[in-house]
Amino acid sequence: MPGGSWLCRNDMDRERMLDMERRIAPVRAAAMGVLALGLIACGPWLGWWTLAPLALAALGFRVVDPRLELAERPENWLFTAWAITEIAIAVSVALSGGPRTATMAWFAIPVVTLSSRFSLRGVIAGVSFTLALLIAVAFATATHAVLHDPTLLVAPLTLVVAVAMLSTALMRSDLEHRSEAVIDPLTGMLNRNALASRVAELAQQSQLSGEPIGLILADLDHFKQVNDSLGHATGDAVLNDVAYVLRKQLRAFDLAYRLGGEEFLVLLPGADAAQTCALAEELREAVACRSVGGGVEVTLSLGVSASERGEPFDYAEVFAEADAALYEAKRLGRDQVCSAGSYSGELSWLATS
């Protein structure tokens, strides 16, 4: 599990970044189209070569986008694509005349998206990179003009910093409100609200890619006894620790949710039934092999299912199979994994202890 990085503080930040990128992608394409139209309109005065760097930036995102969902550290790919866009704008501005033209303001456009994707350190790194490019373009293309009239450089520098500050403040406020709706306050995991929107996206992706999607339902065994004998405070600590253990076993692009009570759900993009079952067993062992909540020993029962490769992801069907498998795992004595055989269309039980 990659954990945090200098661009994303933790796995929740990474999932938020991917979610925001999916939302921004169509708007980003439209924004690049607007820039292209602006360069075309200014072509007779600025030259047509300014379009070439913009095409390079668009190509960079075309290369990066398919890799984001499956990358171990997607934030590195995304920051690289973002930096390529800023470099492309820098080249276009330089070709158009640098600080002597109004295109210097275009440096601020990619900065708007920084705070929606990365941590504060990532925002600072992106703004610093942008300022360095802006200064380099200004002195490389019009040193004498900048020295004679420093406002040619100071004005766009101020614009970039102000845009970064305002967009960061607005994004932090929006995140606080949205987190209340999609984050389970006890465990920090995503909740049912977040699951509903993600399922629709996965269904569309599977229809395009043909990749299977695995689903694991996990339930803490005899959790009511923990609450009754040790109190709800200990029960909450157990749930919080189990959620942490589960997240530590998952890949960056796997998705873990708390459905409520002691029940958890995990979605595994690209995982078939065998891979999903193997990971479920890892989750079971990870919880069984350690004490949680201040010394309480608990176990998990897990039900597993997966969509077929080449078939669209039908969440309702896969969930029903995993739910039935979870029931069977409990019936067989708990602390085990049962897998529903989705390829045959019938429930064939595999139990591991």
Secondary structure as the mmCIF struct_conf table of DSSP 4:
data_model
#
loop_
_struct_conf.conf_type_id
_struct_conf.id
_struct_conf.beg_label_comp_id
_struct_conf.beg_label_asym_id
_struct_conf.beg_label_seq_id
_struct_conf.end_label_comp_id
_struct_conf.end_label_asym_id
_struct_conf.end_label_seq_id
BEND BEND1 TRP A 6 LEU A 7
BEND BEND2 ARG A 9 ASN A 10
HELX_RH_AL_P HELX_RH_AL_P1 ASP A 11 ALA A 41
TURN_TY1_P TURN_TY1_P1 CYS A 42 CYS A 42
HELX_RH_AL_P HELX_RH_AL_P2 GLY A 43 LEU A 46
HELX_RH_3T_P HELX_RH_3T_P1 TRP A 48 THR A 50
HELX_RH_AL_P HELX_RH_AL_P3 LEU A 51 LEU A 68
TURN_TY1_P TURN_TY1_P2 GLU A 69 LEU A 70
BEND BEND3 GLU A 72 ARG A 73
HELX_RH_AL_P HELX_RH_AL_P4 PRO A 74 SER A 96
TURN_TY1_P TURN_TY1_P3 GLY A 97 GLY A 97
HELX_RH_3T_P HELX_RH_3T_P2 GLY A 98 ARG A 100
BEND BEND4 THR A 101 THR A 101
HELX_RH_3T_P HELX_RH_3T_P3 ALA A 102 PHE A 107
HELX_RH_AL_P HELX_RH_AL_P5 ALA A 108 VAL A 111
TURN_TY1_P TURN_TY1_P4 VAL A 112 THR A 113
HELX_RH_AL_P HELX_RH_AL_P6 LEU A 114 ARG A 117
BEND BEND5 PHE A 118 PHE A 118
HELX_RH_AL_P HELX_RH_AL_P7 LEU A 120 HIS A 148
TURN_TY1_P TURN_TY1_P5 PRO A 150 PRO A 150
HELX_RH_AL_P HELX_RH_AL_P8 THR A 151 VAL A 182
STRN STRN1 ILE A 183 ILE A 183
TURN_TY1_P TURN_TY1_P6 PRO A 185 THR A 187
STRN STRN2 LEU A 190 LEU A 190
HELX_RH_AL_P HELX_RH_AL_P9 ARG A 192 SER A 209
STRN STRN3 ILE A 213 LEU A 220
TURN_TY1_P TURN_TY1_P7 ASP A 221 HIS A 222
HELX_RH_AL_P HELX_RH_AL_P10 PHE A 223 LEU A 230
HELX_RH_AL_P HELX_RH_AL_P11 HIS A 232 GLN A 249
BEND BEND6 LEU A 250 LEU A 250
TURN_TY1_P TURN_TY1_P8 ALA A 252 PHE A 253
STRN STRN4 LEU A 255 GLY A 260
TURN_TY1_P TURN_TY1_P9 GLY A 261 GLU A 262
STRN STRN5 GLU A 263 PRO A 269
TURN_TY1_P TURN_TY1_P10 GLY A 270 GLY A 270
HELX_RH_AL_P HELX_RH_AL_P12 ALA A 273 ALA A 288
TURN_TY1_P TURN_TY1_P11 CYS A 289 CYS A 289
BEND BEND7 ARG A 290 ARG A 290
STRN STRN6 VAL A 292 VAL A 292
TURN_TY1_P TURN_TY1_P12 GLY A 293 GLY A 295
STRN STRN7 VAL A 296 VAL A 296
STRN STRN8 LEU A 300 ALA A 306
HELX_LH_PP_P HELX_LH_PP_P1 SER A 307 GLU A 308
TURN_TY1_P TURN_TY1_P13 ARG A 309 GLY A 310
BEND BEND8 GLU A 311 GLU A 311
HELX_RH_AL_P HELX_RH_AL_P13 TYR A 315 ARG A 331
TURN_TY1_P TURN_TY1_P14 LEU A 332 GLY A 333
BEND BEND9 ARG A 334 GLN A 336
STRN STRN9 VAL A 337 SER A 339
TURN_TY1_P TURN_TY1_P15 SER A 342 GLY A 345
BEND BEND10 GLU A 346 GLU A 346
STRN STRN10 ALA A 351 THR A 352
#
